[in-house]
């Protein structure tokens, strides 16, 4: 996939945009399974946290164009650009088209094997002129610790050092580099067939500064291409939408933190769900729900190692002995398994197109969200089915979770959407408690494992009856957001997907129609109406992309195949030029929210699988 770069003309809500900021969707993603960088269609890296996803930003102009820092690299003449991925990889290519020639940047981060090379976190930008002659310019302007710490700059031969304790970065370049005491710059000309290389490394104990000759850059490029193609070759997907499904799989893999097996919800923080609004959150953590759904999507494709790695994350970092405010599980953890994620605002940063506040950390960590138990136990059930039979220790832990759900399923909670408007009896939370117990029972019965089946069955059936009695509105003829109310919520689209209700049950078909009439706009689905269901924030938002793919799957399962396929194909037009999705889509079609979002890509995979199956 590829597309021409564009100049932002509005902010997604009909107002003039800020030309200092590229649209969120005008970015590609590269990474090394520890951190990532976002590269704009103009060749600028405007988001990079080193050495890992949740580290402070080094390049953060995505959140403040003037203060955040960036790594610019582009043709030094008027140009247009196209951006695409080297086929079946996460190597990103940005092409520049000018009057005197065509050039390109090949951006990638080698996935290193040796410990010292992994700690280097090398980011390579290989520039070439493929036709004619082109001048280029580069600006390396890091701003350490979210632009809160000053730095020094020095040079030693071809090496340029940026130091701001505790982090030191070194830039090596095959073309001359100058500095002004703060930033490094370079201007150079390439003729057809010539290359230049910039490599940015982290220096740490055991990692020495070294150059990156053109020959080494070529070897690393070939090795990185080979790594991603080998990984992707394990996919079992052979359906109609191979390109977009595989791009989603490659994206989910990029969001994996290899040292622990954790999967981040998104690699960015504070990209707004509404331009100028306050719905700006830090998603660089391991949500139990999101990661569990990712495991499901990757298992469907045949990637069992990622599922095993996430199970290892749970074994190593999730302690069930001392339940906290959310029960035995927190809703999220740090990528290293830490429990404490204090939320902080950064008032010195203006936010993307003025969308304040910029936040790091996430106060939702202490919320009670009962649905995570269903998401996690369902992923363990599928891992046991499609991956490796679970161990006796893991079964004991699953029993602990199922028993806790039996005791606590009827509590009000904050719900899947992490509202900050108080706890309610959310239908979706009850649904996923039902899933937790039902899937635990399946594992016990399939494996003949010891369990208190009579107790589990009693709780499972009580939840079912509770949902049918209190989660259904006779007036709306639909399942609703919370009990004994009349507000619709797209989260109930999971009902047939979770096998709680038949996809052709009259109650469900009536619900599907009600959702289509109320929350669906040209195949795009809103989560809920915040005016009817106050969430503590009081702002409108865009459509929620995971819900749009749930809608596709619900239509397909209901036998409305033509509608499902059209809705799916429409959703594909809302992807960016690389096939990537943010969390939400504005009414103008612009990407909103943190980018790219794992939730959206895993739902795309599931929808494609089920639609393929329905089409035969």
N, C-alpha and C positions, 0 to 999 in steps of 0.2 A: 504494500500500500504506500502511496505517496501523494503529496499535494503541494501546491504552491504555498509559500508563506503569505501571510496576510498582515495588513496593518489594522490594529484594533480601531473600530469606528464607534463602538459603544461599549458599555460595561455589562451588557447582557440584560439591561433593564431599560433600554431606550435613551439613556443619558450619554453624553459624550464621554468617551473613554480617555484614559491617561496614556498617551503614546509612549511613556517611559516603560510601560509594562506590556509584555506580550500576553495575549490570552492564555489562560491556563492550559488549554488544549494544544497550544502551539509548542509543545515540548516533547522530546523523547527521553528515554531513560536508559542509563547504563549502570552497571554495578558489578561487584565482586563477591556477592553473597555475605557481605558484612556491612556495606553501605552502598549508596547510590549517588549519582549526580543527574540533575535534570539539565538537558541541553536544548536551548531554544532553536527555533527554525532560523534565527539570525546568527547561529553559531556561538551564542553566549551560554556559558554554564552559570546559571543564576541560583542554583541550589546545590549545596554539597556539604555534608556533615562528615567530619573525619575524627576518629577512625571507624565509627559505626553509626547506624541509623539514628540513634537517639543522642549522639554527641552534639555539642554546640556547632552551629553552622560556621563554615569558613567562607563560603560564597552564599550570600543570602539576599541578593538584590531582588529575588522574587517577592520578598516581604518588605523591602525598602529599597527602591531603585537608587537612591542617593547614598545611603549609609551602609547597605547590606553587604557589599562586596561582590565581585564577579570575576570571571575569566572570559574575556572577549577574544574571539578569533574569527576573522572574516576577511573577505576581499576588500581591498582599500580603494574601491571604485564603486559606482552605482551598480547594483546587482538585484537579481531575484534569486530565490532559493527553492529547492525541493529537498525533502528529508525522507529517508527510508532506512529500514534495517537490512543489513546484509542478510540474504535469505536464511531462514531457520536459525537465527542467532540473535543475541543482544548486542551486536556491534552496530553502532549507529553511524549513518553516513549523511552528511549535510552537503549538498551541492550548490555551488555559486555560479550563476550564469551572468556574464558581463559581455560588453561589446567586444572585448579583446580576447576572450577565452572562457574556459570552464574549469573550475577548480572544485575540490571537495575536501572535507575534513572527515577523517575516520576516527570516531571516538569510542574508546573501550577501556575496560578495567580488567586486566588479566586475572583469572581465577587461579591463584598460585597454589602449589602443592606444599613446598617447604615452609616451615614455621616462620623463618625470617622474611621470606618473600611475602607471606600472607600479612605480616605486620607492616610491610612497606606500603600497602594500599596504593599501588601505582595507578595513576590516571594518565592515559596516553592519548594525545591528540596528534594524529599523523595527517599532515597537509600535503596535498599534491595538486599539480596543474595537469589536467588531462587533455586540454586543447588550448593552443595559443600561448599567451603569456599573461600572467596576472600578478599584481602587487597585493600583498596581504599585510594586515596589521594585527598585533596582539597586545592585550592589556591584562596583566595578572594583578588583581587588586583584592587580596584576601582581607577579611575583617573578622578577626577571631572572636570566639565566644559570643555569637550573635551580635557582633559589632560592639561589644562592651570592653574589649581589651585592646590596648595598643600593641604594635609589633615593631620590631626592627628588621632591617633588610641589609644584606651584605652579599658580596660576590667573591667567588674563588674560581677563577677560570670560567668554565662554561656553567658553573653552578651558581644559582641565586638562592640565598637562604632567607626564609621568612620565619622569624622566631617570636613567639608569644607564649611564654611558659604557661602550661606544660607541653605545648604542642609546637613542633618545628616542622615546616614543610620546605622541601628543596625542589626548585625548578631546574631542570636541565633542558637545553635547547640546542638544536643543530644549527641555529642561526643566531647572530649577535643579539644580545639582550642588554638594555640599559635600565637604570632605575633612578628615581628622583628622591630617594630616601624613604619612600613608602610603597610605591607600586613599581612593577616592572613592565617595560614596553619593548616592542620589537616591530620593525618594518622591514619587509624583505620582498623580493620578486622571485617567482618561480616560472620557469619555462616548461613547455610540454614535456612530461615524463619526469620532472624533478620533484623531490620530496623534501619536507622539513618535518622535524619531530619536536614536540614539547612533551615532557614527562614531569608529572608532579608527584613526589613521593612524600610519605610521612617518615620522619627520622625518629627512631626509638632505640632503646638498648638492643644491640645485636643487629641493627639495620644501619649500614654505612651508606653515606652519600655516594652515588655513582651516576655516571652519565647513561644516556640511552642512545647508542649509535643507531644509524638507519638500519643496519643489518639486524640488530637486536629487536628493534621495533617491528620489523617484518616478521621475525620469528614469533614474537609475542602476538601479533595480529593473527598469524596462521594458527597458533596454539589456542587462542581464544575462540576463533571460529570453530576449530575442531572440538573444543570442550562443549560448546552449546549444541552443536549438531549431534554429537554423541549422546548428550543427555536427551535431546528431543527424539532421537531415534527409538527410544523405549516406548513412545506413545502408541497406544492401540487404536487411536481414533482414525477411522477411515471414512467418515461421513461427508456430507455435502459442504460443510463449512470448515474445511480443514485449516485454511489459512488463519481465520479469526480465532478458532479454538486453540491452535498452536501458539498464536501470539499471546492469548490469555494465559496459557500454561507457562510460557517463557516469562511472562510478567509475574505470575505467582512465584515462580522459582527465584526471580530477582528479589522478591520481598521476603525471602527466607534468610534468617541469620544462622549461618552454618555452624558456628561454635556451639550453639545450644539447640538448634532445631526449631526455635521460635519463628513465627511468621507474623510480620507487622501488618497492621490493617492498611496502612499507607505510609509512604516514606517522607511525607511532608507534615508540616504543622501550620495551622491558622489560615489555610486557604479558605476563603469565605464561601458559605452556602448561599449567601446573598451579598452582592457587592455593596459595601458600606455598612453591612450589618454586623451583629455581634456573634453570629453562629460560626465561630472560628476556634477549632479544637486541634489538639495535638494527637495525631493518630500513629505515632512511631512506636507503638507498643504492641504486645501480644494480647489481643482480645481472645478469650477462650472461644467465644462464639465464632468469630471470623476465622480463626485458625482451624477450628474443628470443621467448619464448612469447606475450608481450603483442602483439608485432608480428604474429605469426601470427593471433591472435584478431581484432585490429583489421582486418587485411587481409581476413579472411573476411567482415567486415561492410562492407567497402568504404572504410575509412579509410586511404588510401595516404599522406596527408601525415604521419601519425604514424610510419609505417614509414620514410619518407624522413628524418624528423627523427632517428630513432634511428640510421639509417645515418650521418647527419651526425655524431652523437655518437661513433660508432666512428672515423670518419675523423679527427675533430679531436682525440680524447683517448686513443685506444688505440694505443699504439706497439708494433710487433711486432719492432723491430730488436734489442732486448736482452731475451731471454726471462728471466723471473724464476723463482721456485720453482715456480710453477704453469704454466710454459711461456710462450708468447707472450701469453697472456691471463691477467689476474687474474680471480678469480671474481666480484669486485665492484669498483666504482669509486665515488668520490664523485660527487654530481650535477653537479659542475663538472669531472669527469674526474680528480680527484686520486687518486693511488695509495695514499697513506698514510692508514689509518683506525685509529689506535691505540685499543685498547679500554681503557676506564676505568670504574671503579665509583664511584658517588655514594653514599657511606655515610650522608650526612645525610638522604637520602630513604628513607622506609619501604617504598616500592614499593606497587603496586596490592594492596590488602587484605593488606598485610604481606609481599608476595612480593619478597623481596630475593634478589640485589642488583639495583639499578637500574644498567644499563650504558649507556654511550654509546661509539660506535666499535664495531668488530667485528674481533676477532682472527682470525676465519676467513678474512680477506682473503688470508692467505698459504698457505692450504690448496691442495693439488692436487686438483682435481675435474675429471676428464677429460670428464664428460658435457657440460660447457658448450660444448665444441667442436661437438658434434652439434647442440645447441640453436641455436647461433649460425649455423652453416652451413645448417641447415634453414631458418631465417628468411630468410637471404640468398637461398636457392633459391626460396622462396615469393615474396619481394619481386621477384626477377627474373621470376617467372612471372606474378604478379598485379599488380605495380606497374610499375616502370620497369626495363628491362634494365640490368644492372649495368655499371659503367664498366670500362675496362681496368685502371685502378689497383686497383679493388676486386677484380677477378679475380686480380690478382697477389697481393693480400693473402690471398684465399681459398686460393690455391695454397700459400702459406706455411703456413697453418694446416693444410691437408690433409697436406702433407708432414711437418709436425711430428707429427701424429697417427699417420702411418704409422710413424714412428720410436719413438713412445712409448706406443702404446695398451696395451701389456702391463704397464705399471707399476701397482703397487697405489696406491690413492689414498684420500682421506677420504670420497668418495662424495657423492651428491646430498643426503643428509640432514645433511651437515657434522658427522659424528660426531667426538667428541674422544677416541675410544678407540683411535686408531692406524689406520694404513693397511691396507686389505684389497683383495682382488681382487673388486670389486663387479661383479655381473652387469650392473646398469644402466649403470655407467660404460662397460663393454665395448660394450653395446648402442648407446650414443650415439656411441661412436667409430666403430662401423659406420655409423651415420646420417651422421656427418660426411663420411666418405669416399664413401659411396653418393650423397649429395646433391651433392657436388662433381663426381662423375662425371656425374651427370645434367645439371648446368649446362654442363659441357664438351661433352657430346654434343649437347645441344639447341642450343647456340650455336655449335658448331664451334670452341671455344676451345682454345688449346694447353695440353696437360697430359700428365703422365707416366701415361697411363691404365694401361699394363701393371703398373706398380708399385702404383698405387692399387688395381687389381683384386686383385692378390696379397694386399695387406694386408686389404682388405675381406673376402675369402674366408677368410683365416686367422682373422679375428675371429669370423666366423660359425661356423666349425668349433670354435673354442675355447669359445664359448658353449654350443654343442650338446653338447660333450664334458664340460665342467667346470661349466657353469651349470645342469645338469639333475640332479635327484635321482631315481634309480630308486625309492627307498623311498617318497618323498613323491609321486612321479609329478607333479612340478612343477618349474618353474624357480625357483631359490632366490636368496637375497640376495647371497651371495658364493660363489666357486668352491669346489667340493669340500666343501660344508657342507650343512646341512639346516635352514636358517632361511628362512622365507618373508618376502617383502618386497613391499609393494604397488607399488613402483616398476616391477616387471616388467609391470604393467598397460599400460605404454607399448609393449610388444613389438608387438602388432597395430596400435596406433595409429601407430607409426613404420614400419609395413609390413615389419618384420623377419620376422614369421611370419604365416601366414594366420590370420585370426580364427576359422577352423573347423578348423585343424590339430588332430589328436587330442592332441598334446602340449600345445597351448595350452588346449584345452577342459578337459583334466585339471588344468592349472594354475589355470584360472579357478574350477573347483570347489574346489580346495584352498584358494585364497584366500578364497572365499566361506564355507567351513567354519571357517576359522581366524581371519581378520582382519576379517570383516564382521559388523557388529551393526546390524540394522534399516536396512540400506542404507549405514550409516556405516562407513568403512574406517580401520583403524589402519595406520600405516606399517609397523610390525614390532613384535615383542615384545622390549622392551629387556632382559628377563631372559634370553632365549635369545641375544640379540645385544648384548652390553655396548657401550654407546656413550660411556662415559666420564662419564656423568652419573648413572646409576643411579636414575632416576625414571620412574614411569609418566606417561603423557600422555593427552590426549584423542584422538579420531579426527581424521584429517587430511583436510580438506575437499577438497583437490585430488584426493586419491586416490579419494574417494567419487564425484567426477564422472568420473574415469578409469574407474572400475568401471562406471558407467552406459554410457559409450561402448564399453567392451569387451563388455558384454552385448549392446548393440545390434548391434555388428559381428559378433558370434557368432550372430546370428539369434534371440536370446532377447528379443524385442521387448517382450513384456508385462512381463517382469521388469525390463527397462531402464526402461520408462516408469514403473513403480511406484517403482523406486528413485529416479528423477529427481524425481518428484512428492514423495516423502518428503523428499528433500534440500531442496526448496524450503520445506518447513515449518520447517526449521532456520535459515532466514535470519532476520535481525531484522525489525522492523516496516517497514523501508524497503527490504528486499531486499538488505541488506549482510551480508557474511560476514567473520568473523575467520579466523585460520589453522586453528583446531581447534574441536571441539565436545566438551564434557564429557558424561559419561554421563547427566547430568540434562538435556541439551539446551542448556546455557549456552554462549555464545561464549567461546573462550579464545584467547590469543595476540594478536599485533599485529593492528590493526583499522583499516580494512578491508584485506584482503590481496589483492594483484593476482593471485597464483597461483590463488586460489580462483575469482575472477571470470572469468579467462580460460578456465579449465577448464569453467566453467558454459556459456560461449558455445560452446565446441567441442562439448560434450555435447549442447546443444540443437540445434545444426546437424546433427549426425550422427543424432540421434534423429528429428528432422524428416524427414531423408532416408530413414531406415529405415521410418518410418510411411507414407511416400508422400504 
